[in-house]
Amino acid sequence: MNSFIKNILLLMAFSIVISCNQEPAANIPDVDKVDIGDPLFIRFDRKLAQMDPGPIKSSYEKLLKQHPVFTDLYFKRLLNFPQENMDSFYLYVADFIQADKIQLLQDTVDNFYSDTERIEDEFRSAFRYLRYYFPTTKVPNVYFFQSEFGYQTIIFSDVDTDGIGIGLDLFLGEDFEYKRVDPRNPAFSEYLTRTYNRDHIVRKTMALMLEDVLGEPNGKRFIDLAIHEGKKLYLLEKIMPYTHDTIRTEFSEQQWQWLQENELEMWSFFLEKELIYETNHLKIDKYINTSPHSPGMPPEAPGRTGAYIGLQMVKSYLKRYPDTKLRDLIELRDAQKLMELSKYKPKRR
């Protein structure tokens, strides 16, 4: 990665469901022999809870020696403790790990995640598919942490590979009352928190990793952004082939069904409103990014309807050009060209 932190999803800025449509097993490659090395899975949250606040300097230095990059990143960048005076810095660390609210939150995390074995297996599977399609991709180390609801998923440069950070306190499931943490925080809106659960951890992380594979969209028009998101959703299908569609896409079962039944109407709407080449993010953002609703459409229409259309365009293109490799799809940066070559046309019901 070019920068120390490639991307951070700041939440202050933002149930297993039944699969509607699963890729046939015959089309899924065998990745059992794909070498991913031995990625580390570190319960950093527990290491933090076990720190001795008495000799806090030596406790901190011990943790720093074990995990130099993430320890430094966690306290100095994520928690943003002042560093002008190191004696004061150590006091901040000691106060943090002893704070009642932090210990209570860690108890909650421990109760919900007594172990992470299933999540680790899901990561290994996704890493194998990612390596199968993109052999030069680095397999990251994974750090589980909690930061008092500050960060959900981050990617950074670790010692000799990439690193992933997973904020388990932002994956506590549908029964955890996030609104009680901060009712005014839009990141705790119901349309977002419904995915703050165990089943979405790997999906959200792999989507973030795919941003690194895809690069930035090749423009700011609706069509550029829709096809960029469509490519991401398609890649998620390839690297998480056994994961439910409604988890991979982060549409609920009801939303997914509505999208499938109203594809023609959505496409007609975008054409009629002349949004295809629109660049004003205020006019197109809710059709591309996660939001409670797509403006101008029926109440049942979720946000990200443009991303759904982008996925259908990508699939239409690949149906016409079935020999296209994933790397070739990614390198086809001209969204206008992909749209035209796809000859995308939703079917009438």
C-alpha positions as semicolon CSV with decimal commas, in nm:
position;residue;x (nm);y (nm);z (nm)
1;M;0,000;0,000;0,000
2;N;0,114;0,350;-0,075
3;S;0,006;0,499;0,255
4;F;0,036;0,384;0,614
5;I;-0,339;0,368;0,646
6;K;-0,504;0,290;0,313
7;N;-0,856;0,350;0,427
8;I;-1,048;0,393;0,748
9;L;-1,421;0,365;0,772
10;L;-1,508;0,624;1,034
11;L;-1,845;0,552;1,178
12;M;-1,883;0,905;1,307
13;A;-1,900;1,016;0,942
14;F;-2,179;0,669;0,887
15;S;-2,945;-1,221;1,149
16;I;-2,863;-1,434;0,900
17;V;-3,109;-1,398;0,615
18;I;-3,232;-1,646;0,359
19;S;-3,042;-1,657;0,034
20;C;-3,242;-1,551;-0,269
21;N;-3,001;-1,663;-0,536
22;Q;-2,688;-1,875;-0,503
23;E;-2,420;-1,936;-0,765
24;P;-2,418;-2,301;-0,878
25;A;-2,142;-2,501;-0,712
26;A;-2,021;-2,620;-1,052
27;N;-1,902;-2,266;-1,132
28;I;-1,698;-2,229;-0,816
29;P;-1,325;-2,308;-0,849
30;D;-1,145;-2,544;-0,613
31;V;-0,916;-2,329;-0,399
32;D;-0,812;-2,586;-0,139
33;K;-0,452;-2,584;-0,262
34;V;-0,418;-2,207;-0,295
35;D;-0,136;-2,096;-0,066
36;I;-0,229;-1,813;0,171
37;G;0,053;-1,872;0,417
38;D;-0,042;-1,848;0,783
39;P;-0,228;-1,521;0,845
40;L;-0,234;-1,412;1,207
41;F;-0,561;-1,357;1,393
42;I;-0,499;-1,149;1,704
43;R;-0,748;-1,073;1,980
44;F;-0,593;-0,736;2,050
45;D;-0,893;-0,641;2,263
46;R;-0,810;-0,919;2,507
47;K;-0,441;-0,835;2,511
48;L;-0,543;-0,482;2,605
49;A;-0,770;-0,607;2,884
50;Q;-0,481;-0,813;3,023
51;M;-0,237;-0,522;3,043
52;D;-0,111;-0,442;3,393
53;P;-0,179;-0,073;3,461
54;G;0,072;-0,069;3,747
55;P;0,395;-0,075;3,549
56;I;0,208;0,075;3,253
57;K;0,521;0,178;3,063
58;S;0,662;-0,173;3,064
59;S;0,317;-0,319;2,985
60;Y;0,284;-0,087;2,689
61;E;0,636;-0,161;2,565
62;K;0,570;-0,534;2,589
63;L;0,257;-0,499;2,376
64;L;0,445;-0,269;2,138
65;K;0,716;-0,531;2,094
66;Q;0,458;-0,802;2,015
67;H;0,254;-0,592;1,771
68;P;0,455;-0,279;1,692
69;V;0,250;-0,132;1,408
70;F;-0,100;-0,191;1,537
71;T;-0,019;-0,094;1,898
72;D;0,122;0,237;1,778
73;L;-0,167;0,287;1,538
74;Y;-0,430;0,200;1,797
75;F;-0,324;0,436;2,073
76;K;-0,177;0,720;1,870
77;R;-0,407;0,728;1,567
78;L;-0,734;0,554;1,654
79;L;-0,762;0,668;2,016
80;N;-0,557;0,978;1,936
81;F;-0,389;1,004;2,277
82;P;-0,165;1,313;2,306
83;Q;0,205;1,230;2,261
84;E;0,383;1,554;2,350
85;N;0,471;1,415;2,692
86;M;0,522;1,039;2,713
87;D;0,457;1,024;3,089
88;S;0,116;1,176;3,024
89;F;0,067;0,940;2,731
90;Y;0,119;0,637;2,955
91;L;-0,130;0,779;3,205
92;Y;-0,387;0,806;2,924
93;V;-0,324;0,441;2,839
94;A;-0,359;0,331;3,201
95;D;-0,678;0,533;3,250
96;F;-0,828;0,391;2,932
97;I;-0,773;0,024;3,015
98;Q;-0,902;0,076;3,372
99;A;-1,210;0,280;3,280
100;D;-1,531;0,112;3,397
101;K;-1,708;0,176;3,066
102;I;-1,423;0,019;2,869
103;Q;-1,414;-0,287;3,093
104;L;-1,791;-0,321;3,071
105;L;-1,779;-0,295;2,694
106;Q;-1,503;-0,557;2,681
107;D;-1,719;-0,791;2,890
108;T;-1,998;-0,743;2,635
109;V;-1,760;-0,813;2,347
110;D;-1,625;-1,123;2,523
111;N;-1,973;-1,256;2,586
112;F;-2,069;-1,209;2,222
113;Y;-1,736;-1,328;2,082
114;S;-1,614;-1,598;2,317
115;D;-1,409;-1,710;2,018
116;T;-1,362;-1,603;1,656
117;E;-1,293;-1,942;1,500
118;R;-1,584;-1,933;1,254
119;I;-1,492;-1,582;1,143
120;E;-1,129;-1,685;1,098
121;D;-1,235;-1,979;0,879
122;E;-1,449;-1,745;0,668
123;F;-1,155;-1,512;0,626
124;R;-0,923;-1,795;0,519
125;S;-1,178;-1,905;0,259
126;A;-1,218;-1,552;0,122
127;F;-0,840;-1,503;0,118
128;R;-0,799;-1,822;-0,088
129;Y;-1,051;-1,707;-0,349
130;L;-0,891;-1,364;-0,354
131;R;-0,549;-1,519;-0,409
132;Y;-0,691;-1,754;-0,674
133;Y;-0,816;-1,461;-0,883
134;F;-0,543;-1,213;-0,784
135;P;-0,227;-1,414;-0,703
136;T;-0,014;-1,112;-0,609
137;T;-0,256;-0,987;-0,344
138;K;-0,108;-0,977;0,005
139;V;-0,281;-1,189;0,267
140;P;-0,324;-0,965;0,572
141;N;-0,298;-1,023;0,944
142;V;-0,627;-0,965;1,125
143;Y;-0,655;-0,774;1,452
144;F;-0,977;-0,780;1,654
145;F;-1,018;-0,476;1,878
146;Q;-1,268;-0,242;2,041
147;S;-1,242;0,136;2,047
148;E;-1,559;0,246;2,226
149;F;-1,758;0,253;1,901
150;G;-1,504;0,457;1,709
151;Y;-1,400;0,237;1,417
152;Q;-1,551;-0,063;1,247
153;T;-1,308;-0,181;0,978
154;I;-0,963;-0,051;0,886
155;I;-0,678;-0,153;0,657
156;F;-0,321;-0,052;0,723
157;S;0,037;-0,152;0,642
158;D;0,163;-0,404;0,897
159;V;0,523;-0,513;0,959
160;D;0,571;-0,738;0,655
161;T;0,227;-0,751;0,497
162;D;-0,105;-0,567;0,519
163;G;-0,314;-0,556;0,832
164;I;-0,689;-0,553;0,892
165;G;-0,853;-0,419;1,205
166;I;-1,201;-0,534;1,306
167;G;-1,385;-0,332;1,572
168;L;-1,589;-0,604;1,740
169;D;-1,784;-0,348;1,943
170;L;-1,947;-0,243;1,617
171;F;-2,055;-0,599;1,532
172;L;-2,259;-0,682;1,843
173;G;-2,574;-0,787;1,659
174;E;-2,932;-0,673;1,621
175;D;-3,014;-0,705;1,991
176;F;-2,750;-0,454;2,097
177;E;-2,909;-0,110;2,142
178;Y;-2,667;0,112;1,952
179;K;-2,907;0,405;1,974
180;R;-2,849;0,414;2,350
181;V;-2,479;0,478;2,286
182;D;-2,555;0,804;2,104
183;P;-2,908;0,865;1,972
184;R;-2,785;1,156;1,759
185;N;-2,518;0,961;1,574
186;P;-2,640;0,878;1,220
187;A;-2,403;0,580;1,219
188;F;-2,644;0,414;1,460
189;S;-2,945;0,447;1,231
190;E;-3,140;0,124;1,196
191;Y;-3,075;0,086;0,824
192;L;-2,703;0,070;0,908
193;T;-2,700;-0,120;1,238
194;R;-2,896;-0,411;1,091
195;T;-2,562;-0,518;0,937
196;Y;-2,357;-0,466;1,255
197;N;-2,343;-0,838;1,325
198;R;-2,116;-1,139;1,303
199;D;-2,237;-1,243;0,956
200;H;-2,124;-0,918;0,795
201;I;-1,771;-0,897;0,938
202;V;-1,595;-1,075;0,652
203;R;-1,816;-0,915;0,388
204;K;-1,745;-0,560;0,506
205;T;-1,374;-0,633;0,535
206;M;-1,343;-0,792;0,193
207;A;-1,538;-0,503;0,037
208;L;-1,277;-0,269;0,186
209;M;-0,994;-0,484;0,050
210;L;-1,156;-0,485;-0,293
211;E;-1,143;-0,106;-0,297
212;D;-0,766;-0,150;-0,304
213;V;-0,796;-0,398;-0,593
214;L;-1,039;-0,182;-0,791
215;G;-0,879;0,154;-0,730
216;E;-1,079;0,474;-0,752
217;P;-1,376;0,514;-0,989
218;N;-1,271;0,656;-1,325
219;G;-1,504;0,954;-1,295
220;K;-1,772;1,118;-1,083
221;R;-2,074;1,056;-1,303
222;F;-2,356;0,833;-1,185
223;I;-2,260;0,570;-1,441
224;D;-1,895;0,573;-1,327
225;L;-1,992;0,520;-0,965
226;A;-2,270;0,269;-1,034
227;I;-2,045;0,042;-1,240
228;H;-1,763;0,077;-0,987
229;E;-2,001;-0,047;-0,715
230;G;-2,135;-0,311;-0,952
231;K;-1,785;-0,445;-1,007
232;K;-1,730;-0,458;-0,632
233;L;-2,051;-0,654;-0,577
234;Y;-1,958;-0,893;-0,857
235;L;-1,611;-0,950;-0,713
236;L;-1,768;-1,023;-0,375
237;E;-1,970;-1,297;-0,545
238;K;-1,647;-1,449;-0,674
239;I;-1,448;-1,440;-0,350
240;M;-1,740;-1,526;-0,120
241;P;-1,933;-1,772;-0,339
242;Y;-2,103;-1,960;-0,055
243;T;-2,217;-1,650;0,130
244;H;-2,583;-1,552;0,108
245;D;-2,662;-1,290;-0,156
246;T;-2,835;-1,072;0,101
247;I;-2,518;-1,060;0,310
248;R;-2,287;-1,005;0,013
249;T;-2,502;-0,724;-0,121
250;E;-2,619;-0,594;0,219
251;F;-2,974;-0,571;0,091
252;S;-3,237;-0,735;0,310
253;E;-3,435;-1,026;0,166
254;Q;-3,734;-0,799;0,107
255;Q;-3,517;-0,529;-0,054
256;W;-3,344;-0,782;-0,278
257;Q;-3,679;-0,915;-0,396
258;W;-3,806;-0,561;-0,464
259;L;-3,495;-0,480;-0,667
260;Q;-3,534;-0,790;-0,880
261;E;-3,902;-0,720;-0,943
262;N;-3,853;-0,351;-1,026
263;E;-3,531;-0,346;-1,228
264;L;-3,698;-0,208;-1,542
265;E;-3,874;0,066;-1,347
266;M;-3,550;0,169;-1,175
267;W;-3,361;0,191;-1,501
268;S;-3,646;0,390;-1,659
269;F;-3,638;0,625;-1,361
270;F;-3,266;0,695;-1,399
271;L;-3,310;0,760;-1,771
272;E;-3,618;0,979;-1,727
273;K;-3,450;1,190;-1,454
274;E;-3,137;1,220;-1,671
275;L;-2,916;1,089;-1,391
276;I;-2,691;0,859;-1,594
277;Y;-2,432;1,131;-1,659
278;E;-2,509;1,340;-1,351
279;T;-2,202;1,446;-1,148
280;N;-2,368;1,635;-0,862
281;H;-2,309;1,406;-0,564
282;L;-2,607;1,557;-0,380
283;K;-2,834;1,426;-0,656
284;I;-2,683;1,077;-0,691
285;D;-2,524;0,981;-0,358
286;K;-2,821;0,793;-0,211
287;Y;-2,851;0,580;-0,526
288;I;-2,488;0,472;-0,496
289;N;-2,404;0,460;-0,126
290;T;-2,580;0,312;0,175
291;S;-2,888;0,513;0,263
292;P;-3,237;0,441;0,396
293;H;-3,414;0,510;0,067
294;S;-3,372;0,604;-0,300
295;P;-3,531;0,949;-0,349
296;G;-3,819;0,968;-0,595
297;M;-3,883;0,594;-0,589
298;P;-4,153;0,405;-0,397
299;P;-4,103;0,371;-0,018
300;E;-3,997;0,009;-0,061
301;A;-3,695;0,110;-0,269
302;P;-3,374;0,085;-0,064
303;G;-3,073;0,307;-0,107
304;R;-2,801;0,191;-0,349
305;T;-3,043;0,115;-0,632
306;G;-2,775;0,252;-0,866
307;A;-2,524;-0,001;-0,732
308;Y;-2,774;-0,279;-0,807
309;I;-2,813;-0,151;-1,165
310;G;-2,433;-0,134;-1,192
311;L;-2,411;-0,501;-1,093
312;Q;-2,667;-0,597;-1,357
313;M;-2,470;-0,405;-1,623
314;V;-2,151;-0,586;-1,525
315;K;-2,329;-0,922;-1,547
316;S;-2,483;-0,826;-1,881
317;Y;-2,137;-0,738;-2,013
318;L;-1,987;-1,067;-1,888
319;K;-2,273;-1,263;-2,043
320;R;-2,182;-1,112;-2,381
321;Y;-1,808;-1,157;-2,321
322;P;-1,786;-1,474;-2,109
323;D;-1,410;-1,517;-2,156
324;T;-1,335;-1,192;-1,973
325;K;-1,092;-1,239;-1,684
326;L;-1,154;-1,053;-1,361
327;R;-0,836;-0,852;-1,408
328;D;-0,957;-0,750;-1,756
329;L;-1,293;-0,647;-1,608
330;I;-1,118;-0,430;-1,352
331;E;-0,893;-0,273;-1,614
332;L;-1,192;-0,182;-1,830
333;R;-1,207;0,159;-1,666
334;D;-1,434;0,329;-1,917
335;A;-1,780;0,293;-1,765
336;Q;-1,943;0,441;-2,074
337;K;-1,779;0,175;-2,290
338;L;-1,880;-0,107;-2,055
339;M;-2,240;0,016;-2,051
340;E;-2,254;0,032;-2,429
341;L;-2,088;-0,307;-2,482
342;S;-2,314;-0,470;-2,223
343;K;-2,622;-0,373;-2,425
344;Y;-2,795;-0,370;-2,089
345;K;-3,171;-0,380;-2,117
346;P;-3,387;-0,494;-1,823
347;K;-3,652;-0,747;-1,914
348;R;-4,018;-0,665;-1,891
349;R;-4,206;-0,870;-1,637
